[in-house]
Amino acid sequence: MKADQLLQMIKNDVDEAKSSGKTFLRTQDLLEYFDGIAKDIATSTSSTMSSAHAEKLQLAQYQMIGDSQLEGFRHTHISGQSALRAGMVMNGVAATAALAFLGHLTASAAQVEPLLFSGPMKMFLFGVLAAGVAFGATYLSYFLGSIQWVRWSTVANFLAWGLTIASYVLFGVGAWTLSESFSSVLLGATAPIG
């Protein structure tokens, strides 16, 4: 109820009381009258505003759900990138360390067959390759999802997962074969491993 409507209602009620012969109003009656007006305003305002508020509330709920899903997507994206980086860094650093160690061994007086370390190096390099292709598959998945090619986006997503896991497996196998190669160098064997 607007203020001018409220004032008009009070004026009409006072005029009605005056025409019925009342020349004064007790304060208690006046307070009860104002309480009644307040109840009427609260009831009419809540019923008219409830539909507008319900629409705003529902819109806010949809916005909250959308924001939550978007934040979950961002978190998943960042976690996936971290997993891909880890696979690439692990394999790249392992290949670099193996090359450095091999260079040190060949520069020293020890007789080392470089082919002994070719198997582990291949594992690490293929691990880097798998992680790199997984990066590309991840972005392909996002692109295909953005143009609503859900099936192909899912395929690219699973490809990225598989390549990331393959990168970790290649690191594990490469580390194991490198360890075996180091053991054979220390024991004096020269047959290639892996």
C-alpha positions as CSV (number, residue, x, y, z in Angstrom):
1,M,0.0,0.0,0.0
2,K,1.3,3.4,-0.9
3,A,1.6,6.3,1.5
4,D,-1.0,8.4,-0.2
5,Q,-3.4,5.5,-0.1
6,L,-2.7,5.0,3.6
7,L,-3.3,8.6,4.4
8,Q,-6.6,8.7,2.4
9,M,-7.7,5.5,4.3
10,I,-7.0,7.1,7.7
11,K,-8.8,10.4,6.6
12,N,-11.8,8.4,5.4
13,D,-12.0,6.5,8.7
14,V,-11.7,9.7,10.8
15,D,-14.4,11.3,8.7
16,E,-16.6,8.2,9.2
17,A,-16.0,8.4,13.0
18,K,-16.9,12.1,13.0
19,S,-20.1,11.5,11.0
20,S,-21.1,8.9,13.5
21,G,-21.0,11.4,16.3
22,K,-17.6,10.8,17.8
23,T,-15.8,14.0,18.7
24,F,-12.7,12.5,20.3
25,L,-10.8,9.2,20.0
26,R,-9.2,7.4,22.9
27,T,-5.5,6.7,22.5
28,Q,-6.0,3.0,23.1
29,D,-8.6,2.9,20.3
30,L,-6.2,4.8,18.0
31,L,-3.4,2.4,18.8
32,E,-5.6,-0.6,18.0
33,Y,-6.7,1.1,14.8
34,F,-3.0,1.5,13.7
35,D,-2.2,-2.1,14.7
36,G,-5.0,-3.2,12.4
37,I,-3.7,-1.1,9.6
38,A,-0.2,-2.6,10.1
39,K,-1.6,-6.1,9.9
40,D,-3.5,-5.3,6.8
41,I,-0.5,-3.8,5.1
42,A,1.7,-6.8,6.1
43,T,-0.9,-9.3,4.8
44,S,-1.5,-7.4,1.5
45,T,2.2,-6.7,0.9
46,S,3.4,-10.3,1.6
47,S,0.8,-11.7,-0.8
48,T,1.5,-9.3,-3.6
49,M,5.2,-9.4,-3.2
50,S,5.4,-13.1,-2.7
51,S,5.1,-14.0,-6.4
52,A,7.7,-11.4,-7.4
53,H,10.0,-12.5,-4.6
54,A,9.5,-16.2,-5.5
55,E,10.6,-15.5,-9.1
56,K,13.7,-13.6,-7.8
57,L,14.4,-16.4,-5.4
58,Q,14.1,-19.1,-8.0
59,L,16.3,-17.0,-10.4
60,A,18.9,-16.6,-7.6
61,Q,18.8,-20.4,-6.9
62,Y,19.4,-21.1,-10.6
63,Q,22.3,-18.6,-10.6
64,M,23.8,-20.3,-7.5
65,I,23.5,-23.8,-9.1
66,G,25.1,-22.5,-12.3
67,D,27.9,-20.8,-10.3
68,S,28.5,-23.9,-8.3
69,Q,28.7,-26.0,-11.5
70,L,31.1,-23.5,-13.1
71,E,33.3,-23.5,-10.0
72,G,33.4,-27.3,-10.0
73,F,34.3,-27.3,-13.7
74,R,37.1,-24.8,-13.0
75,H,38.4,-26.9,-10.2
76,T,38.4,-30.0,-12.3
77,H,40.1,-28.2,-15.1
78,I,42.9,-26.9,-12.8
79,S,43.3,-30.4,-11.2
80,G,43.5,-32.0,-14.6
81,Q,46.1,-29.5,-15.8
82,S,48.2,-30.2,-12.7
83,A,48.1,-34.0,-13.3
84,L,49.1,-33.4,-16.9
85,R,52.0,-31.1,-15.9
86,A,53.1,-33.7,-13.3
87,G,53.3,-36.4,-15.9
88,M,55.3,-34.3,-18.3
89,V,57.6,-32.9,-15.7
90,M,58.3,-36.3,-14.1
91,N,59.2,-37.9,-17.5
92,G,61.1,-34.9,-18.7
93,V,63.2,-34.5,-15.6
94,A,63.8,-38.3,-15.4
95,A,65.1,-38.3,-19.1
96,T,67.3,-35.3,-18.4
97,A,68.7,-36.9,-15.2
98,A,69.4,-40.2,-17.0
99,L,71.2,-38.3,-19.8
100,A,73.3,-36.4,-17.3
101,F,74.2,-39.6,-15.4
102,L,75.0,-41.4,-18.7
103,G,77.2,-38.4,-19.7
104,H,79.0,-38.6,-16.4
105,L,79.5,-42.3,-16.7
106,T,80.9,-42.1,-20.2
107,A,83.2,-39.3,-19.3
108,S,84.6,-41.2,-16.4
109,A,86.9,-44.2,-16.7
110,A,84.1,-46.7,-16.5
111,Q,83.2,-48.7,-19.6
112,V,79.5,-48.1,-20.2
113,E,77.5,-49.2,-23.2
114,P,75.1,-46.3,-24.1
115,L,72.6,-48.8,-25.5
116,L,72.1,-50.0,-22.0
117,F,70.1,-46.8,-21.2
118,S,68.1,-46.6,-24.5
119,G,65.1,-48.5,-23.1
120,P,64.5,-46.3,-20.1
121,M,65.1,-43.2,-22.2
122,K,62.5,-44.3,-24.7
123,M,60.0,-44.9,-21.8
124,F,60.6,-41.3,-20.5
125,L,60.4,-39.7,-23.9
126,F,57.2,-41.6,-24.8
127,G,55.9,-40.5,-21.3
128,V,56.5,-36.9,-22.3
129,L,54.9,-37.5,-25.7
130,A,51.8,-39.1,-24.0
131,A,51.5,-36.1,-21.6
132,G,51.8,-33.7,-24.5
133,V,49.2,-35.4,-26.5
134,A,47.0,-35.5,-23.4
135,F,47.2,-31.7,-23.2
136,G,46.0,-31.5,-26.7
137,A,43.2,-34.0,-26.1
138,T,42.1,-32.0,-23.0
139,Y,41.7,-28.8,-25.0
140,L,40.1,-30.6,-27.8
141,S,37.6,-32.0,-25.3
142,Y,36.8,-28.5,-24.0
143,F,36.4,-27.2,-27.6
144,L,34.1,-30.0,-28.7
145,G,32.0,-29.6,-25.5
146,S,31.7,-25.8,-26.2
147,I,30.2,-26.5,-29.7
148,Q,27.9,-29.2,-28.2
149,W,29.6,-32.2,-29.7
150,V,29.1,-34.1,-26.5
151,R,30.0,-37.6,-27.7
152,W,33.3,-36.5,-29.3
153,S,34.1,-34.3,-26.3
154,T,33.6,-37.4,-24.1
155,V,35.9,-39.5,-26.4
156,A,38.6,-36.8,-26.2
157,N,38.2,-36.5,-22.5
158,F,38.7,-40.3,-22.0
159,L,41.7,-40.1,-24.4
160,A,43.2,-37.4,-22.2
161,W,42.7,-39.6,-19.1
162,G,44.2,-42.6,-20.8
163,L,47.2,-40.7,-22.0
164,T,47.8,-39.2,-18.6
165,I,47.7,-42.6,-16.9
166,A,49.9,-43.9,-19.7
167,S,52.4,-41.1,-19.0
168,Y,52.5,-42.2,-15.3
169,V,52.9,-45.9,-16.2
170,L,55.7,-45.1,-18.7
171,F,57.4,-43.1,-15.9
172,G,57.2,-46.1,-13.6
173,V,58.4,-48.6,-16.2
174,G,61.2,-46.2,-17.3
175,A,62.3,-45.7,-13.6
176,W,62.3,-49.5,-13.1
177,T,64.3,-50.2,-16.2
178,L,66.7,-47.3,-15.5
179,S,67.3,-48.8,-12.0
180,E,68.0,-52.2,-13.6
181,S,70.4,-50.5,-16.1
182,F,72.2,-48.8,-13.2
183,S,72.4,-52.1,-11.3
184,S,73.8,-53.9,-14.3
185,V,76.5,-51.1,-14.8
186,L,77.5,-51.4,-11.2
187,L,77.6,-55.2,-11.5
188,G,79.5,-55.0,-14.8
189,A,76.9,-56.3,-17.3
190,T,76.6,-54.6,-20.7
191,A,73.5,-56.2,-22.2
192,P,70.7,-53.7,-23.0
193,I,67.6,-53.9,-20.7
194,G,64.1,-53.0,-21.9
